[in-house]
């Protein structure tokens, strides 16, 4: 089955032409119906489409807004991208630091259930300390 056919069978309101299917923004599509027999397969494809269209970091001027006046080689991305690949999640028992598995250097942290429900980009992070909480409040306000 062609990708366009897979999308139109999962989302019958989407037209059956490749050009239109490729223009549909996944955030505008409804969340997959959990009552469907093939829900898990549709859900996984939906999450992949959402991540590919909204959760892969692309550098912008926002990344470097505190690097004004620096040469291009000394600028660093505020979002810490690209990130280091990590084969397996682990916990350093002496420091308590949690390192999550990462298979792609440019994908922001996400939860598959939240990204499917919210249908938008995200960068999930556990808030461990007062410094993390302070940085979050600064970011939000």
Residue pairs with C-beta under 8 A, 6 or more apart in sequence:
1 9
3 21
4 16
4 17
4 18
4 21
5 16
6 45
7 14
7 21
7 24
8 14
8 15
8 16
8 21
10 32
10 42
10 45
10 46
11 24
11 29
11 30
14 20
14 21
14 24
14 29
15 21
25 53
26 46
26 49
26 50
26 53
26 54
26 119
27 50
27 53
27 54
27 119
27 120
28 119
29 46
29 119
31 46
31 116
31 117
31 119
32 39
32 42
32 43
32 46
32 116
33 39
34 43
36 42
43 112
43 116
46 116
47 112
47 115
47 116
50 115
50 116
50 119
51 107
51 110
51 115
54 120
54 121
55 107
55 108
55 110
55 115
55 121
55 122
56 104
56 106
56 107
56 108
57 77
57 79
57 81
57 82
57 106
57 107
57 108
58 106
59 77
59 81
62 78
63 77
63 78
63 79
63 81
64 75
64 76
64 77
64 78
65 78
66 78
67 74
67 75
67 76
79 108
79 123
81 105
81 106
82 105
82 106
83 102
83 105
83 106
84 102
84 105
85 102
85 103
85 104
85 105
86 99
86 100
86 101
86 102
87 101
88 101
89 98
89 99
89 100
89 101
90 98
90 99
91 97
91 98
91 99
92 99
98 126
100 109
108 121
108 122
108 123
108 124
109 122
109 123
109 124
109 125
110 122
110 123
110 124
111 122
111 124
114 122
114 124
115 122
125 132
127 133
127 136
